[in-house]
Amino acid sequence: MLRIITQQADVKAELQRICDRTHDEQVVHKEATVREVLQAVKRQGDKAVLHYTAEFDHQTLKPEELRVTGSELDAAYQQVSKELLAAIRLACRQIEAFHRQRVPKSWVNFGEDDVVLGKRYTPVDRAGIYVPGGRAAYPSTVLMNALPAKVAGVPRIVMVTPPGAGKAISPAVLVAAQEAGLQEIYRVGGAQAIAALAYGTETIPKVNIITGPGNIYVTLAKKLVYGTVGIDMLAGPSEVLIIADEFANPVHVAADMLAQAEHDPMAAAILLTTDTALAKNVQVAVERQLVDHPRRIDTEKALAHYGLIVLVESQEAAAELSNEFAPEHLELEVKDPWAILPQIRHAGAIFLGYSTPEAVGDYLAGPNHTLPTSGAARYASALGVETFLKHSSIIQYSPTALQKVAGAIDLLANTEGLPSHGDSVRRRIQQDE
């Protein structure tokens, strides 16, 4: 049963334990395996990719089968319902429209003495998108990663996703990719897919940045290739924290907690409330909704280990606990969410009011659902257009402007023991004189 904690002395310790749930001793062993995979793919290319696909995904592929064919892409449209296609297209429009509002603009400023300063944004040349698969299908992950890259203007976007039974890729995933403008898709997953994108193989191109969530092996691989390529973030198991008042519907709150817990046995679902009756009613509602739940075992494991209901003295106290936890998803199921919003400093995405379940953001509200987890919201943000952009500074000085600052540059350069820095300015000034 979902626990209710009333002793405030225990709350912070429990929240910290949940936040640290990915730091287990098995990670060291898994990291060694990932290093082996990375090095093998770096040295052997496609051969290693195919070897590990057979070993880990139990699918035997030939090199020419790595890339999804045009006929497979065409056939995918015949295998999804009209209703699902309409839903994917609606999500596409919503997500793309939101991210188009986030494109930063290059700028220049012409100052005194013909000094020109500015910033120029350009997309990476190639982006790699990882989409989890195999036993499940995540068309929403395709859209959330591909569309910001498309809006950013990335010239080449490639997608990797593990093959399922019979080497198949989910038709919904293939349709979502095409609706987002992707045609280059490879049936490979796990650490070997990240290695292929980071180093390149005979078939799979080397990219500049890798985005998208995955299991612990994918996450560790992204961590280890960072520096060779850029990455979006190290996303861990999903989590939701709900702040609810006495007017919240316990059935809805319970459904939102289960919506998070059903992701993974390590997913976290936390409720902070000032109302004892709500806490008990949510506890009961969770048990009722678990009956005949198709993912009951994994969901119960998540709730048993990382589910929590906390009774707090005030919404202000709840906000402060939320800030310390820095949740991936934060739901403010209170009468006046805008009143408490200014107190929230750290959260990946914030859902306001009784009619805004996290599922809205997961699928088609528009903002990205690839979010920082495990406390990373204290310093990190959602995946977005800027993930696929880099900026260059623009600087131009006239002879007059350079002469005015020459003395200061020379002094700073000599203070740091770098005389040629000063000379590079001084010689220009002397030449102009």
Buried (B, 14 or more C-beta within 10 A) or exposed (E): EBEBBEEEEEBEEBBEEBBEBBEEEEBEEBBEBBBEBBBBBBEBBBBBBBBBBEEBBEBEBEBEBBBBEEEBBEEBEEEBEEEBBEBBEEBBBBBBEBBEEBBEEEEEEEEEEEBBBBBEBEBBEBBBBBBBBBEEBBBBBBBBBBBBBBBBBBEBBBBBBBBBEEBBBBBBBBBBBBBBEBEBBBBBBBBBBBBBBBBBBEBBBBBBBBBBBBBBBBBBBBBBBEEBBBBBBBBBBBBBBBBBBEEBBBBBBBBBBBBBBBBBBBBBBBBBBBBEEBBEBBBBBBBEBBEEBEBEEBBBBBBEBBBBBBBBEEBEBBBBBBBBBBBBBBBBBBBEBEEBBEEBEBBBBBBBEBEBBBBEBBBBBBBBBBBBBBBBBEEBBBBBBBBBBEEEEBEEBEBEBBBBBBEEBBEEBEEEEEEEBBEEBBEBBEEEE
